[in-house]
Amino acid sequence: MRVDVTKGDKMNIRPIDANALKRYFSDEQMKYVSVDETDYTFNALMFDVLENVMVAIDNAPTIETKG
């Protein structure tokens, strides 16, 4: 899906590298892989949340800018 952003929109556009963003979240996600049972529930939750963030990045629409 592509979103067309025209001059009439008041949206500030800042293109980002989605792959770099996913790598960052993936690295953060690995911090929550733990065998420590004390923090298991929190770690599992954080792992899943970061996974959902990466899926959202994958599914986000591409914005086409017009200059």
Rosetta blueprint (number, residue, H / E / L):
1 M L
2 R E
3 V E
4 D E
5 V E
6 T L
7 K L
8 G L
9 D L
10 K L
11 M L
12 N L
13 I L
14 R L
15 P L
16 I L
17 D L
18 A H
19 N H
20 A H
21 L H
22 K H
23 R H
24 Y H
25 F H
26 S H
27 D H
28 E H
29 Q H
30 M H
31 K L
32 Y L
33 V L
34 S L
35 V L
36 D L
37 E H
38 T H
39 D H
40 Y H
41 T H
42 F H
43 N H
44 A H
45 L H
46 M H
47 F H
48 D H
49 V H
50 L H
51 E H
52 N H
53 V H
54 M H
55 V H
56 A H
57 I H
58 D H
59 N H
60 A L
61 P L
62 T E
63 I E
64 E E
65 T E
66 K L
67 G L
